[in-house]
Amino acid sequence: MEVGQRVRINFENATIRYIGEVSGYGSQIWVGLEWDDSSRGKHDGVVKGHRYFQTKHPTGGSLMKIEAVPKPTDLLFEIKDRYAEEERVENEIELTKSSKKIELIGMEQTAAKQSNIEKLISIVLDNRSVGFPPPSDSPQFILCRELNLYGNLLYKWQTVKRILEFFPRIQELNLRRNRMQSFNEDEDGELEGEESIYSESCKKLVISECTISEESMDSIIRRFPSAAEIVAFGNELTRFTVSDVVANRLTSLDLEDNLFGSMNSIEGYFPNLTQLSLANCGISSLVGLDGTSKFPNLEYLNLRGNTILDWPSVNAMRSLKNLKRLLFDCKHLEVEKGVHSYEVVVAKLSTLIDLNRFDISEVERRSAEIRFLNKYAGIENKSNHDEDIKRLIVIHGEPTLDTAKKGLTVVKIRIECGNRVESRKLPLAMSVQKIRDMVRIKEAFYIALARLFKTPHSSNIRLYLVMTEKTKQHRIELDNPLRDFGYYSPSEDRDILVVEHD
């Protein structure tokens, strides 16, 4: 054992901070522990007025006899314990309440396959006690593509390097929740003038919650020259800066739960990055973001858990010219009455096809854009929306419906059934189901319309809204009976409500 080593005692993890005698206890050797869970300890390393070690939390430390502290295991031991069967396999088992025996057909072959550990393709050893590499005579795991060491007792990068010598074709390495020491290039065993490589084949590297410092991040990632996907959330980083050679190859970067405060804390130019997660990073503004010169090919952005209150920050995301999928807390944004912040975000970011894991259909985008246009074109202070208003007027024409100012709650729409076309005023708040009933049921108020279209009470009504934009038309079925007609943002005297029945 040594100071800095990680240990697990009764399912609780700790770091060794002291090994030696304790005054008043003779020659007994004690181990000073700093617990990951500070409530598990009793002091901060001071016992009877003498300091033996220092913990971050005032009750994060304990002293235990060295015999009571189990040593970490090596990787091969844990692989065998997890995957290898007993060498001897019973061919028969005897039922407890009878003399009958059951023959276990094929169990020997099954056990042999399991015990042939060097043929494993995926090795998952989460929450075990791996602290050392395999012995030097361990087999090579040539077929293994994924090695998951989540929540083990690794703490030295040299140990990681030695482990990977037995995995020459690994593609994914998960080191999450191994509390690693600061990376020291002088201790990395590099040859003069050469950089130590840990894995040539690893494409995805998970180093989340590993207490990695921002100064070490680039050095660590450089040891994996094929790694294009980096997952490094929960490391308490305040900035992320890597060399150009690393930034150029990254395609996916997960930096959730770090302390950035701003997207500008992600320093550098990432020409091939398509996915970026910055959830819960304390970001309050995106003003100043230049996506074109920073993330020119970004398609997915996760900003959940950040309190962003201003529309200029949403406008800044327009610089992400290829943004298709966005996770974003729209609820914090202030909007005009009668329009949802979700709709305004959709109207502003024209490249989006998915917002908060909901597909943006053609009709939803059109509805959001027209609703935004009708609400914001007439407000006094529209400096944060001018660019979007001008763009959408080119697409949809001048706003024809201003419910905020005119209090308009109905729309005059042409209704077509067969060869007959009539204009009617329909309430925007009327549900699709009520429109169906209006057409179908021969009640006193709608008797004229029902007779006009000669629609039998028993017919199966289908409604379609034919939307006209310049020379293009979109036919959208109103298939959700609970939705309001106004959801589809119908245009007066331009769109047609088509009635069909089986």
MILOBA-299636 format. One line per field, with one value per residue (C-alpha): residue in three letters; z, x, y. Coordinates in steps of 0.1 Angstrom, whole numbers, plus 5000, padded with zeros to 4 digits. Layout:
<nodes>
r	Ala  ...
z	Z  ...
x	X  ...
y	Y  ...
</nodes>
This chain:
<nodes>
r	Met  Glu  Val  Gly  Gln  Arg  Val  Arg  Ile  Asn  Phe  Glu  Asn  Ala  Thr  Ile  Arg  Tyr  Ile  Gly  Glu  Val  Ser  Gly  Tyr  Gly  Ser  Gln  Ile  Trp  Val  Gly  Leu  Glu  Trp  Asp  Asp  Ser  Ser  Arg  Gly  Lys  His  Asp  Gly  Val  Val  Lys  Gly  His  Arg  Tyr  Phe  Gln  Thr  Lys  His  Pro  Thr  Gly  Gly  Ser  Leu  Met  Lys  Ile  Glu  Ala  Val  Pro  Lys  Pro  Thr  Asp  Leu  Leu  Phe  Glu  Ile  Lys  Asp  Arg  Tyr  Ala  Glu  Glu  Glu  Arg  Val  Glu  Asn  Glu  Ile  Glu  Leu  Thr  Lys  Ser  Ser  Lys  Lys  Ile  Glu  Leu  Ile  Gly  Met  Glu  Gln  Thr  Ala  Ala  Lys  Gln  Ser  Asn  Ile  Glu  Lys  Leu  Ile  Ser  Ile  Val  Leu  Asp  Asn  Arg  Ser  Val  Gly  Phe  Pro  Pro  Pro  Ser  Asp  Ser  Pro  Gln  Phe  Ile  Leu  Cys  Arg  Glu  Leu  Asn  Leu  Tyr  Gly  Asn  Leu  Leu  Tyr  Lys  Trp  Gln  Thr  Val  Lys  Arg  Ile  Leu  Glu  Phe  Phe  Pro  Arg  Ile  Gln  Glu  Leu  Asn  Leu  Arg  Arg  Asn  Arg  Met  Gln  Ser  Phe  Asn  Glu  Asp  Glu  Asp  Gly  Glu  Leu  Glu  Gly  Glu  Glu  Ser  Ile  Tyr  Ser  Glu  Ser  Cys  Lys  Lys  Leu  Val  Ile  Ser  Glu  Cys  Thr  Ile  Ser  Glu  Glu  Ser  Met  Asp  Ser  Ile  Ile  Arg  Arg  Phe  Pro  Ser  Ala  Ala  Glu  Ile  Val  Ala  Phe  Gly  Asn  Glu  Leu  Thr  Arg  Phe  Thr  Val  Ser  Asp  Val  Val  Ala  Asn  Arg  Leu  Thr  Ser  Leu  Asp  Leu  Glu  Asp  Asn  Leu  Phe  Gly  Ser  Met  Asn  Ser  Ile  Glu  Gly  Tyr  Phe  Pro  Asn  Leu  Thr  Gln  Leu  Ser  Leu  Ala  Asn  Cys  Gly  Ile  Ser  Ser  Leu  Val  Gly  Leu  Asp  Gly  Thr  Ser  Lys  Phe  Pro  Asn  Leu  Glu  Tyr  Leu  Asn  Leu  Arg  Gly  Asn  Thr  Ile  Leu  Asp  Trp  Pro  Ser  Val  Asn  Ala  Met  Arg  Ser  Leu  Lys  Asn  Leu  Lys  Arg  Leu  Leu  Phe  Asp  Cys  Lys  His  Leu  Glu  Val  Glu  Lys  Gly  Val  His  Ser  Tyr  Glu  Val  Val  Val  Ala  Lys  Leu  Ser  Thr  Leu  Ile  Asp  Leu  Asn  Arg  Phe  Asp  Ile  Ser  Glu  Val  Glu  Arg  Arg  Ser  Ala  Glu  Ile  Arg  Phe  Leu  Asn  Lys  Tyr  Ala  Gly  Ile  Glu  Asn  Lys  Ser  Asn  His  Asp  Glu  Asp  Ile  Lys  Arg  Leu  Ile  Val  Ile  His  Gly  Glu  Pro  Thr  Leu  Asp  Thr  Ala  Lys  Lys  Gly  Leu  Thr  Val  Val  Lys  Ile  Arg  Ile  Glu  Cys  Gly  Asn  Arg  Val  Glu  Ser  Arg  Lys  Leu  Pro  Leu  Ala  Met  Ser  Val  Gln  Lys  Ile  Arg  Asp  Met  Val  Arg  Ile  Lys  Glu  Ala  Phe  Tyr  Ile  Ala  Leu  Ala  Arg  Leu  Phe  Lys  Thr  Pro  His  Ser  Ser  Asn  Ile  Arg  Leu  Tyr  Leu  Val  Met  Thr  Glu  Lys  Thr  Lys  Gln  His  Arg  Ile  Glu  Leu  Asp  Asn  Pro  Leu  Arg  Asp  Phe  Gly  Tyr  Tyr  Ser  Pro  Ser  Glu  Asp  Arg  Asp  Ile  Leu  Val  Val  Glu  His  Asp
z	5000  4995  5001  4973  4967  4964  4985  4990  5025  5029  4996  5006  4986  5002  4994  5016  5031  5058  5066  5099  5136  5158  5191  5221  5201  5201  5169  5153  5117  5109  5076  5074  5051  5034  5025  4993  5015  5041  5065  5068  5087  5122  5119  5094  5102  5136  5165  5201  5190  5164  5127  5107  5074  5060  5045  5025  5048  5086  5091  5061  5077  5097  5110  5106  5113  5082  5085  5082  5049  5019  4991  4955  4930  4896  4864  4855  4889  4884  4849  4860  4889  4867  4836  4842  4855  4878  4859  4870  4858  4872  4844  4866  4895  4919  4928  4966  4970  4946  4934  4898  4882  4855  4829  4821  4783  4769  4802  4797  4764  4779  4808  4784  4764  4794  4808  4776  4787  4761  4735  4753  4731  4758  4794  4820  4855  4870  4908  4914  4930  4901  4912  4893  4858  4850  4857  4830  4819  4814  4780  4755  4750  4712  4705  4732  4718  4750  4785  4812  4845  4859  4897  4903  4923  4896  4905  4884  4847  4844  4856  4828  4803  4815  4814  4778  4767  4770  4749  4715  4696  4722  4708  4739  4773  4803  4833  4849  4887  4891  4910  4890  4902  4883  4850  4851  4818  4836  4852  4821  4810  4777  4754  4747  4719  4717  4732  4751  4734  4755  4728  4690  4685  4712  4695  4726  4759  4790  4817  4836  4874  4874  4891  4859  4859  4829  4826  4823  4798  4766  4777  4785  4753  4732  4746  4726  4691  4675  4702  4685  4711  4746  4776  4805  4825  4863  4865  4879  4849  4845  4809  4782  4761  4739  4712  4676  4668  4694  4685  4648  4654  4680  4667  4700  4733  4765  4792  4813  4850  4848  4860  4827  4831  4794  4761  4755  4781  4754  4738  4703  4668  4664  4627  4629  4661  4655  4691  4721  4756  4781  4804  4839  4833  4849  4815  4817  4783  4748  4736  4717  4704  4669  4658  4623  4635  4665  4657  4619  4617  4651  4647  4683  4713  4749  4771  4796  4831  4822  4831  4799  4801  4771  4734  4722  4735  4713  4684  4689  4682  4646  4640  4644  4607  4609  4642  4639  4674  4705  4742  4758  4787  4768  4799  4812  4782  4784  4755  4743  4755  4734  4721  4737  4741  4724  4693  4692  4695  4666  4646  4652  4646  4610  4608  4638  4632  4668  4700  4734  4717  4698  4660  4644  4616  4586  4599  4634  4620  4597  4626  4650  4624  4615  4651  4660  4630  4639  4675  4672  4639  4656  4690  4698  4710  4686  4683  4694  4667  4637  4617  4622  4613  4580  4571  4578  4559  4529  4534  4546  4535  4556  4589  4584  4620  4650  4679  4704  4691  4674  4698  4668  4679  4646  4611  4578  4560  4528  4533  4504  4501  4467  4442  4466  4483  4510  4533  4570  4601  4625  4661  4665  4699  4683  4685  4655  4669  4671  4635  4625  4645  4630  4595  4604  4628  4616  4645  4642  4642  4615  4595  4565  4563  4568  4540  4518  4519  4521  4547  4564  4602  4601  4577  4588  4585  4576  4576  4557  4558  4524  4532  4504  4504  4472  4445  4470  4488  4518  4527  4564  4579  4611  4627  4664  4675  4708  4691  4686  4650  4658  4664  4626  4622  4592  4569  4561  4526  4515  4530  4524  4549  4529  4541  4530  4542  4535
x	5000  5010  4997  4974  4961  4924  4907  4872  4859  4824  4813  4827  4856  4885  4919  4949  4964  4987  5004  5023  5022  4998  5010  4999  4992  5027  5041  5007  5006  4975  4961  4947  4917  4899  4864  4846  4815  4826  4798  4816  4846  4851  4879  4901  4933  4939  4939  4945  4960  4984  4979  4986  4970  4946  4911  4891  4860  4863  4848  4861  4889  4894  4922  4920  4944  4963  4951  4915  4921  4917  4941  4929  4929  4945  4925  4930  4916  4885  4879  4882  4859  4833  4835  4852  4833  4846  4869  4849  4812  4788  4771  4742  4723  4701  4666  4663  4629  4634  4660  4657  4687  4688  4716  4730  4734  4761  4771  4808  4809  4792  4816  4846  4834  4830  4864  4881  4883  4908  4880  4858  4846  4832  4845  4824  4838  4818  4821  4848  4882  4906  4937  4965  4972  4972  5003  5029  5020  4984  4968  4963  4927  4930  4893  4881  4866  4851  4866  4844  4862  4835  4839  4871  4902  4925  4944  4977  4978  5007  4984  4960  4988  5000  4964  4960  4991  4968  4941  4957  4923  4902  4877  4859  4875  4854  4873  4844  4845  4882  4897  4929  4959  4971  4987  5025  5043  5077  5064  5048  5078  5082  5111  5132  5115  5085  5051  5038  5008  4983  4961  4962  4928  4906  4879  4857  4872  4851  4870  4840  4842  4879  4891  4910  4924  4920  4958  4959  4931  4951  4980  4956  4936  4968  4977  4947  4954  4923  4898  4873  4845  4854  4830  4844  4815  4817  4854  4849  4866  4864  4877  4884  4915  4933  4959  4949  4958  4932  4906  4907  4898  4871  4835  4817  4824  4804  4813  4782  4784  4815  4819  4824  4799  4802  4805  4836  4853  4855  4886  4898  4885  4866  4861  4847  4827  4791  4779  4785  4769  4772  4743  4744  4775  4763  4760  4737  4744  4755  4761  4793  4792  4805  4796  4809  4845  4843  4819  4812  4797  4779  4746  4737  4739  4727  4723  4698  4701  4716  4695  4695  4670  4677  4667  4701  4715  4690  4699  4735  4727  4718  4756  4756  4747  4743  4725  4697  4691  4689  4682  4673  4652  4628  4607  4631  4625  4599  4574  4543  4510  4494  4527  4549  4586  4592  4575  4596  4628  4617  4608  4642  4664  4654  4678  4663  4646  4644  4639  4640  4637  4605  4606  4597  4573  4567  4533  4547  4575  4551  4527  4555  4568  4534  4524  4557  4553  4518  4527  4560  4556  4535  4552  4570  4603  4613  4650  4658  4635  4639  4661  4637  4606  4622  4632  4598  4579  4599  4587  4551  4543  4530  4513  4476  4466  4476  4457  4478  4466  4432  4420  4411  4398  4383  4397  4378  4387  4375  4360  4360  4340  4338  4331  4317  4336  4323  4339  4332  4345  4359  4371  4408  4400  4377  4391  4395  4369  4343  4350  4343  4311  4301  4304  4288  4260  4227  4220  4200  4230  4249  4220  4227  4264  4255  4229  4252  4278  4253  4275  4257  4258  4275  4303  4340  4351  4388  4400  4430  4444  4459  4485  4496  4531  4538  4538  4540  4512  4513  4485  4484  4459  4442  4444  4446  4410  4421  4442  4428  4424  4446  4475  4479  4480  4456  4458  4426  4414  4445  4444  4417  4401  4393  4366  4367  4346  4347
y	5000  5036  5071  5081  5046  5040  5013  5000  4990  4976  4991  5026  5041  5061  5074  5065  5097  5082  5049  5046  5045  5065  5080  5059  5027  5012  4997  4990  5003  5024  5037  5072  5073  5102  5089  5098  5101  5126  5115  5082  5098  5112  5139  5157  5138  5152  5126  5137  5170  5155  5159  5128  5139  5165  5160  5185  5179  5184  5149  5132  5111  5079  5057  5020  4992  4982  4946  4958  4976  4953  4958  4965  4936  4933  4934  4897  4886  4907  4894  4858  4865  4881  4859  4826  4795  4768  4744  4714  4712  4687  4668  4658  4673  4654  4667  4672  4654  4625  4601  4614  4630  4656  4656  4690  4688  4711  4728  4718  4736  4767  4768  4764  4793  4815  4805  4814  4850  4861  4859  4883  4912  4934  4934  4953  4955  4983  4990  4964  4967  4970  4989  4972  4960  4922  4902  4902  4867  4875  4867  4894  4904  4908  4906  4930  4962  4977  4979  4994  5001  5024  5030  5010  5019  5032  5064  5064  5070  5047  5019  5027  5026  4992  4978  4989  4970  4939  4955  4963  4967  4985  5010  5022  5028  5039  5052  5071  5075  5065  5094  5099  5118  5148  5139  5144  5141  5137  5105  5092  5072  5090  5084  5114  5134  5110  5112  5081  5065  5046  5033  5037  5021  5037  5059  5068  5078  5083  5102  5117  5123  5115  5147  5157  5192  5215  5216  5178  5174  5179  5157  5129  5130  5132  5097  5084  5097  5080  5092  5114  5111  5124  5122  5143  5156  5163  5172  5207  5223  5261  5260  5234  5240  5215  5216  5221  5184  5173  5199  5190  5153  5157  5149  5145  5163  5159  5184  5184  5194  5215  5251  5270  5298  5307  5289  5310  5288  5262  5275  5267  5259  5226  5221  5185  5187  5176  5170  5192  5188  5217  5209  5222  5243  5276  5293  5324  5340  5330  5366  5368  5332  5330  5295  5299  5304  5280  5251  5253  5218  5215  5196  5187  5211  5203  5234  5219  5231  5265  5296  5316  5344  5367  5365  5378  5345  5326  5348  5340  5303  5313  5314  5276  5272  5234  5231  5205  5192  5214  5207  5240  5253  5275  5282  5309  5332  5360  5360  5379  5367  5340  5324  5298  5303  5269  5283  5315  5294  5272  5304  5319  5288  5278  5248  5229  5196  5186  5207  5190  5156  5165  5164  5197  5188  5210  5221  5228  5250  5269  5273  5286  5310  5325  5327  5344  5368  5378  5384  5403  5422  5449  5453  5485  5471  5444  5451  5415  5401  5424  5400  5371  5392  5404  5368  5354  5381  5370  5334  5339  5374  5403  5392  5388  5379  5401  5386  5405  5439  5432  5406  5384  5350  5338  5333  5334  5302  5286  5251  5227  5195  5178  5205  5230  5257  5280  5306  5304  5321  5295  5302  5296  5280  5254  5219  5197  5174  5202  5212  5176  5176  5210  5195  5162  5168  5182  5204  5236  5260  5240  5226  5248  5238  5201  5203  5222  5195  5167  5150  5120  5118  5084  5093  5092  5128  5137  5172  5186  5221  5231  5258  5280  5297  5316  5288  5259  5241  5218  5194  5187  5163  5176  5142  5152  5158  5176  5203  5238  5249  5279  5256  5253  5291  5291  5321  5340  5338  5319  5285  5259  5235  5204  5180  5144  5114  5077
</nodes>
